[in-house]
Amino acid sequence: MATKESIDEVLNFCSDTIKYDHVLSPEKKFSFIGKEQWRSGSISHLGETRNVRLRILNSVARQNIVITEYTLYRELKTSEGWQNSNGTIISIMEFNGSGKISRLTEYL
């Protein structure tokens, strides 16, 4: 289960000025700039999912970029109870000279 501490652990891999884009469709995209903004957004969603599992399908690394395709399985809390959800996500991570993630874009 995700906690505030686990969010901080993930953000330790990121630069202070990270840009995070969460792309649901070409018309619907959410962006965060900076670790604090991303942390606040993540904390606001704690408790909405459970039993999360990731399965990496493909991964490519070149220079300062890593592209990963993975399947996300989870249960989502709804007004009618917990419902199963799954989908494939493409994640593009760009790293700065210090080895920290400076940009992360996820396509759902």
N, CA, C and O atoms as a DFTB+ gen file, in Angstrom:
432 C
 N C O
     1  1       0.844      -1.177       0.000
     2  2       0.000       0.000       0.000
     3  2       0.888       1.238       0.000
     4  3       1.869       1.306       0.741
     5  1       0.550       2.196      -0.815
     6  2       1.318       3.436      -0.904
     7  2       1.095       4.287       0.342
     8  3      -0.004       4.339       0.894
     9  1       2.160       4.947       0.765
    10  2       2.121       5.837       1.914
    11  2       2.840       7.132       1.557
    12  3       3.470       7.219       0.503
    13  1       2.753       8.135       2.418
    14  2       3.507       9.368       2.206
    15  2       4.995       9.070       2.129
    16  3       5.717       9.680       1.340
    17  1       5.455       8.127       2.952
    18  2       6.873       7.761       2.955
    19  2       7.293       7.105       1.637
    20  3       8.386       7.368       1.136
    21  1       6.434       6.256       1.075
    22  2       6.787       5.608      -0.193
    23  2       6.798       6.622      -1.340
    24  3       7.580       6.489      -2.282
    25  1       5.935       7.628      -1.259
    26  2       5.958       8.697      -2.261
    27  2       7.290       9.440      -2.178
    28  3       7.902       9.733      -3.205
    29  1       7.739       9.746      -0.962
    30  2       9.026      10.417      -0.778
    31  2      10.186       9.568      -1.296
    32  3      11.141      10.104      -1.858
    33  1      10.111       8.250      -1.111
    34  2      11.158       7.356      -1.605
    35  2      11.264       7.433      -3.127
    36  3      12.366       7.483      -3.673
    37  1      10.131       7.443      -3.801
    38  2      10.133       7.554      -5.267
    39  2      10.686       8.915      -5.692
    40  3      11.482       9.003      -6.627
    41  1      10.264       9.965      -5.006
    42  2      10.708      11.309      -5.371
    43  2      12.201      11.530      -5.116
    44  3      12.779      12.468      -5.665
    45  1      12.832      10.693      -4.299
    46  2      14.281      10.794      -4.102
    47  2      15.051      10.515      -5.383
    48  3      16.207      10.921      -5.507
    49  1      14.427       9.827      -6.343
    50  2      15.066       9.548      -7.627
    51  2      14.926      10.721      -8.599
    52  3      15.481      10.683      -9.697
    53  1      14.195      11.750      -8.207
    54  2      13.848      12.866      -9.095
    55  2      14.605      14.140      -8.735
    56  3      14.985      14.355      -7.583
    57  1      14.815      14.980      -9.750
    58  2      15.393      16.300      -9.508
    59  2      14.349      17.177      -8.816
    60  3      13.152      16.895      -8.885
    61  1      14.800      18.229      -8.155
    62  2      13.875      19.140      -7.474
    63  2      12.924      19.831      -8.449
    64  3      11.819      20.222      -8.074
    65  1      13.359      19.981      -9.705
    66  2      12.568      20.700     -10.713
    67  2      11.931      19.757     -11.732
    68  3      11.651      20.159     -12.861
    69  1      11.705      18.522     -11.341
    70  2      11.139      17.527     -12.271
    71  2       9.850      18.041     -12.908
    72  3       9.046      18.721     -12.272
    73  1       9.681      17.696     -14.175
    74  2       8.416      17.965     -14.873
    75  2       7.762      16.614     -15.095
    76  3       8.352      15.715     -15.695
    77  1       6.529      16.480     -14.602
    78  2       5.779      15.236     -14.727
    79  2       4.523      15.507     -15.545
    80  3       3.727      16.383     -15.210
    81  1       4.358      14.746     -16.618
    82  2       3.167      14.836     -17.466
    83  2       2.424      13.514     -17.419
    84  3       3.004      12.455     -17.660
    85  1       1.148      13.581     -17.111
    86  2       0.262      12.425     -17.010
    87  2      -0.746      12.585     -18.142
    88  3      -1.693      13.363     -18.021
    89  1      -0.552      11.855     -19.248
    90  2      -1.330      12.061     -20.464
    91  2      -2.403      10.980     -20.582
    92  3      -2.100       9.811     -20.823
    93  1      -3.656      11.384     -20.408
    94  2      -4.778      10.453     -20.526
    95  2      -5.248      10.332     -21.967
    96  3      -5.702       9.269     -22.390
    97  1      -5.139      11.426     -22.725
    98  2      -5.484      11.466     -24.146
    99  2      -4.822      12.724     -24.706
   100  3      -4.328      13.548     -23.937
   101  1      -4.804      12.887     -26.035
   102  2      -4.221      14.119     -26.581
   103  2      -4.890      15.389     -26.051
   104  3      -4.262      16.446     -25.985
   105  1      -6.165      15.279     -25.676
   106  2      -6.904      16.439     -25.183
   107  2      -6.847      16.592     -23.668
   108  3      -7.162      17.663     -23.149
   109  1      -6.455      15.553     -22.956
   110  2      -6.509      15.578     -21.490
   111  2      -5.157      15.191     -20.900
   112  3      -4.740      14.033     -20.945
   113  1      -4.483      16.208     -20.341
   114  2      -3.145      16.007     -19.791
   115  2      -3.015      16.802     -18.499
   116  3      -3.479      17.937     -18.401
   117  1      -2.371      16.180     -17.505
   118  2      -2.088      16.856     -16.242
   119  2      -0.581      17.004     -16.121
   120  3       0.156      16.063     -16.414
   121  1      -0.117      18.154     -15.699
   122  2       1.316      18.399     -15.560
   123  2       1.629      18.946     -14.177
   124  3       0.866      19.729     -13.610
   125  1       2.760      18.520     -13.651
   126  2       3.266      19.017     -12.383
   127  2       4.710      19.425     -12.597
   128  3       5.446      18.757     -13.322
   129  1       5.116      20.508     -11.977
   130  2       6.510      20.933     -12.035
   131  2       7.027      21.028     -10.610
   132  3       6.472      21.753      -9.784
   133  1       8.083      20.299     -10.330
   134  2       8.691      20.308      -9.008
   135  2       8.218      19.159      -8.137
   136  3       7.075      18.712      -8.232
   137  1       9.114      18.694      -7.291
   138  2       8.816      17.565      -6.419
   139  2       7.671      17.855      -5.453
   140  3       6.845      16.980      -5.195
   141  1       7.614      19.067      -4.920
   142  2       6.576      19.369      -3.934
   143  2       5.176      19.321      -4.539
   144  3       4.241      18.821      -3.914
   145  1       5.033      19.843      -5.761
   146  2       3.726      19.812      -6.412
   147  2       3.314      18.375      -6.723
   148  3       2.154      18.002      -6.549
   149  1       4.280      17.566      -7.187
   150  2       3.987      16.166      -7.497
   151  2       3.650      15.404      -6.214
   152  3       2.735      14.581      -6.195
   153  1       4.394      15.685      -5.147
   154  2       4.145      15.029      -3.862
   155  2       2.727      15.344      -3.373
   156  3       1.998      14.436      -2.976
   157  1       2.337      16.597      -3.398
   158  2       1.003      16.995      -2.945
   159  2      -0.088      16.302      -3.755
   160  3      -1.068      15.810      -3.197
   161  1       0.090      16.268      -5.071
   162  2      -0.888      15.601      -5.934
   163  2      -0.986      14.119      -5.643
   164  3      -2.082      13.560      -5.623
   165  1       0.156      13.473      -5.416
   166  2       0.161      12.035      -5.122
   167  2      -0.498      11.742      -3.782
   168  3      -1.277      10.796      -3.662
   169  1      -0.187      12.551      -2.778
   170  2      -0.775      12.350      -1.447
   171  2      -2.297      12.490      -1.503
   172  3      -3.013      11.782      -0.796
   173  1      -2.786      13.397      -2.338
   174  2      -4.237      13.597      -2.425
   175  2      -4.961      12.371      -2.970
   176  3      -6.177      12.260      -2.813
   177  1      -4.241      11.447      -3.606
   178  2      -4.854      10.237      -4.176
   179  2      -4.608       8.983      -3.343
   180  3      -5.033       7.896      -3.734
   181  1      -3.926       9.114      -2.197
   182  2      -3.691       7.940      -1.356
   183  2      -5.018       7.313      -0.940
   184  3      -5.972       8.017      -0.609
   185  1      -5.068       5.993      -0.962
   186  2      -6.270       5.270      -0.554
   187  2      -7.262       5.006      -1.673
   188  3      -8.257       4.314      -1.461
   189  1      -7.008       5.549      -2.872
   190  2      -7.937       5.353      -3.985
   191  2      -7.714       4.042      -4.726
   192  3      -8.584       3.593      -5.472
   193  1      -6.542       3.423      -4.523
   194  2      -6.236       2.164      -5.198
   195  2      -5.671       1.166      -4.191
   196  3      -5.199       1.537      -3.116
   197  1      -5.732      -0.092      -4.565
   198  2      -5.117      -1.146      -3.760
   199  2      -4.751      -2.303      -4.680
   200  3      -5.170      -2.359      -5.836
   201  1      -3.962      -3.223      -4.140
   202  2      -3.534      -4.419      -4.882
   203  2      -2.949      -4.065      -6.246
   204  3      -3.328      -4.647      -7.263
   205  1      -2.034      -3.118      -6.260
   206  2      -1.405      -2.650      -7.495
   207  2      -0.299      -3.626      -7.906
   208  3       0.511      -4.048      -7.080
   209  1      -0.280      -3.974      -9.192
   210  2       0.773      -4.823      -9.754
   211  2       1.199      -4.239     -11.099
   212  3       0.369      -3.829     -11.911
   213  1       2.505      -4.212     -11.312
   214  2       3.067      -3.752     -12.582
   215  2       3.742      -4.928     -13.267
   216  3       4.378      -5.758     -12.618
   217  1       3.600      -4.991     -14.573
   218  2       4.295      -6.013     -15.372
   219  2       4.989      -5.297     -16.524
   220  3       4.334      -4.763     -17.418
   221  1       6.311      -5.292     -16.496
   222  2       7.075      -4.624     -17.559
   223  2       7.024      -5.483     -18.813
   224  3       7.350      -6.670     -18.782
   225  1       6.610      -4.865     -19.919
   226  2       6.498      -5.554     -21.199
   227  2       7.720      -5.302     -22.072
   228  3       8.250      -6.228     -22.686
   229  1       8.169      -4.047     -22.128
   230  2       9.335      -3.649     -22.933
   231  2      10.043      -2.490     -22.266
   232  3       9.428      -1.683     -21.568
   233  1      11.355      -2.416     -22.492
   234  2      12.120      -1.299     -21.961
   235  2      13.309      -1.038     -22.873
   236  3      13.978      -1.966     -23.328
   237  1      13.562       0.251     -23.135
   238  2      14.687       0.659     -23.975
   239  2      15.404       1.812     -23.283
   240  3      14.765       2.752     -22.811
   241  1      16.728       1.737     -23.222
   242  2      17.523       2.810     -22.625
   243  2      18.555       3.285     -23.645
   244  3      19.280       2.481     -24.229
   245  1      18.611       4.594     -23.849
   246  2      19.587       5.222     -24.734
   247  2      19.990       6.548     -24.124
   248  3      19.141       7.332     -23.700
   249  1      21.283       6.794     -24.083
   250  2      21.823       8.051     -23.566
   251  2      21.187       8.383     -22.220
   252  3      21.416       7.659     -21.250
   253  1      20.411       9.435     -22.128
   254  2      19.810       9.827     -20.851
   255  2      18.299       9.566     -20.813
   256  3      17.576      10.199     -20.044
   257  1      17.829       8.631     -21.647
   258  2      16.386       8.357     -21.771
   259  2      16.111       6.878     -21.497
   260  3      16.865       6.005     -21.927
   261  1      15.024       6.611     -20.776
   262  2      14.519       5.246     -20.606
   263  2      13.042       5.261     -20.977
   264  3      12.270       6.063     -20.452
   265  1      12.656       4.371     -21.882
   266  2      11.258       4.233     -22.290
   267  2      10.798       2.843     -21.854
   268  3      11.443       1.840     -22.160
   269  1       9.683       2.798     -21.141
   270  2       9.180       1.530     -20.632
   271  2       7.702       1.400     -20.970
   272  3       6.926       2.345     -20.828
   273  1       7.336       0.220     -21.416
   274  2       5.926      -0.128     -21.623
   275  2       5.572      -1.149     -20.551
   276  3       6.252      -2.166     -20.409
   277  1       4.513      -0.884     -19.799
   278  2       4.125      -1.811     -18.746
   279  2       2.611      -1.870     -18.605
   280  3       1.885      -0.964     -19.013
   281  1       2.163      -2.977     -18.009
   282  2       0.756      -3.139     -17.711
   283  2       0.553      -2.849     -16.237
   284  3       1.301      -3.343     -15.393
   285  1      -0.461      -2.047     -15.922
   286  2      -0.814      -1.693     -14.557
   287  2      -2.129      -2.380     -14.201
   288  3      -3.162      -2.135     -14.824
   289  1      -2.073      -3.236     -13.201
   290  2      -3.268      -3.895     -12.665
   291  2      -3.532      -3.286     -11.288
   292  3      -2.597      -3.105     -10.507
   293  1      -4.789      -2.968     -10.980
   294  2      -5.128      -2.407      -9.673
   295  2      -6.626      -2.506      -9.423
   296  3      -7.413      -2.801     -10.323
   297  1      -6.989      -2.251      -8.182
   298  2      -8.388      -2.110      -7.813
   299  2      -8.606      -0.645      -7.473
   300  3      -7.832      -0.048      -6.725
   301  1      -9.683      -0.065      -8.037
   302  2     -10.015       1.342      -7.816
   303  2     -11.221       1.459      -6.900
   304  3     -12.199       0.724      -7.036
   305  1     -11.133       2.393      -5.968
   306  2     -12.255       2.650      -5.058
   307  2     -13.285       3.502      -5.785
   308  3     -12.965       4.579      -6.289
   309  1     -14.524       3.016      -5.837
   310  2     -15.611       3.756      -6.470
   311  2     -16.763       3.873      -5.467
   312  3     -16.701       3.314      -4.372
   313  1     -17.787       4.587      -5.843
   314  2     -18.964       4.716      -4.976
   315  2     -19.682       3.376      -4.812
   316  3     -20.478       3.197      -3.891
   317  1     -19.393       2.442      -5.713
   318  2     -20.010       1.110      -5.655
   319  2     -19.080       0.056      -5.072
   320  3     -19.389      -1.135      -5.118
   321  1     -17.940       0.480      -4.521
   322  2     -16.971      -0.459      -3.954
   323  2     -15.713      -0.528      -4.811
   324  3     -15.467       0.341      -5.647
   325  1     -14.927      -1.568      -4.594
   326  2     -13.669      -1.738      -5.320
   327  2     -13.924      -2.398      -6.664
   328  3     -14.640      -3.396      -6.748
   329  1     -13.327      -1.831      -7.734
   330  2     -13.476      -2.382      -9.081
   331  2     -12.101      -2.606      -9.697
   332  3     -11.185      -1.807      -9.504
   333  1     -11.967      -3.707     -10.443
   334  2     -10.710      -4.022     -11.117
   335  2     -10.457      -3.060     -12.264
   336  3     -11.383      -2.623     -12.947
   337  1      -9.197      -2.742     -12.461
   338  2      -8.789      -1.865     -13.556
   339  2      -7.436      -2.346     -14.067
   340  3      -6.582      -2.759     -13.282
   341  1      -7.243      -2.291     -15.377
   342  2      -5.915      -2.578     -15.927
   343  2      -5.758      -1.847     -17.243
   344  3      -6.734      -1.541     -17.928
   345  1      -4.527      -1.577     -17.578
   346  2      -4.232      -0.887     -18.818
   347  2      -2.738      -0.868     -19.076
   348  3      -1.935      -1.119     -18.177
   349  1      -2.380      -0.570     -20.300
   350  2      -0.979      -0.491     -20.685
   351  2      -0.542       0.967     -20.678
   352  3      -1.264       1.845     -21.152
   353  1       0.633       1.214     -20.141
   354  2       1.170       2.566     -20.005
   355  2       2.548       2.630     -20.655
   356  3       3.340       1.694     -20.545
   357  1       2.823       3.730     -21.325
   358  2       4.155       4.024     -21.852
   359  2       4.741       5.129     -20.993
   360  3       4.119       6.175     -20.810
   361  1       5.934       4.901     -20.465
   362  2       6.597       5.858     -19.591
   363  2       7.927       6.265     -20.220
   364  3       8.719       5.412     -20.622
   365  1       8.167       7.573     -20.301
   366  2       9.429       8.102     -20.828
   367  2      10.101       8.908     -19.727
   368  3       9.560       9.913     -19.265
   369  1      11.285       8.462     -19.308
   370  2      12.049       9.153     -18.262
   371  2      13.296       9.772     -18.873
   372  3      14.040       9.114     -19.600
   373  1      13.513      11.043     -18.567
   374  2      14.733      11.731     -18.985
   375  2      15.544      12.027     -17.731
   376  3      15.003      12.508     -16.736
   377  1      16.842      11.741     -17.778
   378  2      17.727      11.932     -16.640
   379  2      18.652      13.116     -16.866
   380  3      19.096      13.364     -17.987
   381  1      18.944      13.853     -15.784
   382  2      19.882      14.970     -15.876
   383  2      21.311      14.460     -15.659
   384  3      21.523      13.259     -15.488
   385  1      22.283      15.365     -15.665
   386  2      23.684      14.995     -15.505
   387  2      24.020      14.391     -14.155
   388  3      25.063      13.752     -14.012
   389  1      23.164      14.577     -13.163
   390  2      23.377      14.013     -11.824
   391  2      22.715      12.649     -11.658
   392  3      22.760      12.061     -10.577
   393  1      22.101      12.148     -12.726
   394  2      21.444      10.852     -12.661
   395  2      20.054      10.881     -12.063
   396  3      19.485       9.828     -11.776
   397  1      19.496      12.066     -11.869
   398  2      18.137      12.205     -11.335
   399  2      17.147      12.330     -12.496
   400  3      17.498      12.840     -13.561
   401  1      15.923      11.869     -12.292
   402  2      14.890      12.013     -13.305
   403  2      14.485      13.488     -13.374
   404  3      14.036      14.066     -12.385
   405  1      14.651      14.086     -14.559
   406  2      14.312      15.499     -14.722
   407  2      12.969      15.682     -15.415
   408  3      12.346      16.739     -15.314
   409  1      12.530      14.646     -16.117
   410  2      11.225      14.704     -16.774
   411  2      10.669      13.296     -16.876
   412  3      11.381      12.356     -17.231
   413  1       9.385      13.161     -16.559
   414  2       8.702      11.885     -16.673
   415  2       7.364      12.141     -17.351
   416  3       6.550      12.940     -16.889
   417  1       7.160      11.433     -18.469
   418  2       5.892      11.530     -19.179
   419  2       5.290      10.142     -19.234
   420  3       5.943       9.189     -19.659
   421  1       4.031      10.030     -18.799
   422  2       3.339       8.749     -18.834
   423  2       2.107       8.880     -19.726
   424  3       1.286       9.781     -19.555
   425  1       2.001       7.956     -20.683
   426  2       0.870       7.905     -21.603
   427  2      -0.007       6.734     -21.217
   428  3       0.422       5.584     -21.300
   429  1      -1.236       7.012     -20.795
   430  2      -2.170       5.979     -20.387
   431  2      -3.076       5.579     -21.522
   432  3      -3.933       4.711     -21.352
